[in-house]
Amino acid sequence: MTEVSEETILEFMGQVREHIAKALAFVRPLIRGDQPAEFLILAEHLRKAKCIAEGLSGDDE
């Protein structure tokens, strides 16, 4: 297995977090009102992924 520096991991997690935030920004308007349950499920998975990414990157936003 290849060694990866902590800096590389943190950079990667920052990129992941950025993309998750963009996805959440796109999905939030879609889930207002009477929307299919799939949007709510997607939003919840994205929220959980964002929390994980923030935890791994050490940010407490």
C-alpha positions in Angstrom: 0.0 0.0 0.0 1.3 3.5 -0.9 2.0 6.0 1.8 0.0 9.2 1.5 1.0 12.4 3.3 -1.4 14.0 5.8 -1.3 17.2 3.6 -2.5 15.2 0.6 -5.3 13.7 2.5 -6.4 17.0 3.9 -6.3 18.6 0.4 -8.4 15.7 -1.0 -10.9 16.1 1.9 -11.2 19.8 1.2 -12.0 19.1 -2.4 -14.5 16.5 -1.4 -16.1 18.9 1.0 -16.3 21.6 -1.7 -18.1 19.3 -4.1 -20.5 18.1 -1.4 -21.3 21.7 -0.5 -22.0 22.5 -4.2 -24.3 19.5 -4.5 -26.1 20.5 -1.3 -26.6 24.0 -2.6 -28.1 22.5 -5.8 -30.4 20.0 -4.0 -31.7 22.3 -1.2 -34.1 24.3 -3.4 -35.4 21.1 -4.9 -36.5 19.7 -1.6 -38.6 22.6 -0.5 -42.3 21.8 -0.5 -43.8 18.6 -1.8 -40.9 16.9 -3.5 -40.2 13.2 -4.0 -38.7 11.3 -1.1 -35.6 10.6 -3.3 -34.6 14.3 -3.0 -34.8 14.1 0.8 -32.8 10.9 0.9 -30.2 12.4 -1.4 -29.9 15.6 0.7 -29.5 13.5 3.9 -26.7 11.4 2.3 -25.0 14.5 1.2 -25.3 16.1 4.6 -23.8 13.0 6.2 -21.0 12.9 3.7 -20.3 16.6 4.4 -20.1 15.9 8.1 -17.7 13.0 7.6 -15.5 15.1 5.3 -15.5 18.0 7.8 -14.6 15.5 10.6 -11.7 14.0 8.6 -10.3 17.4 7.6 -10.4 18.6 11.1 -12.7 21.5 10.5 -15.5 22.3 12.9 -17.7 24.6 10.8 
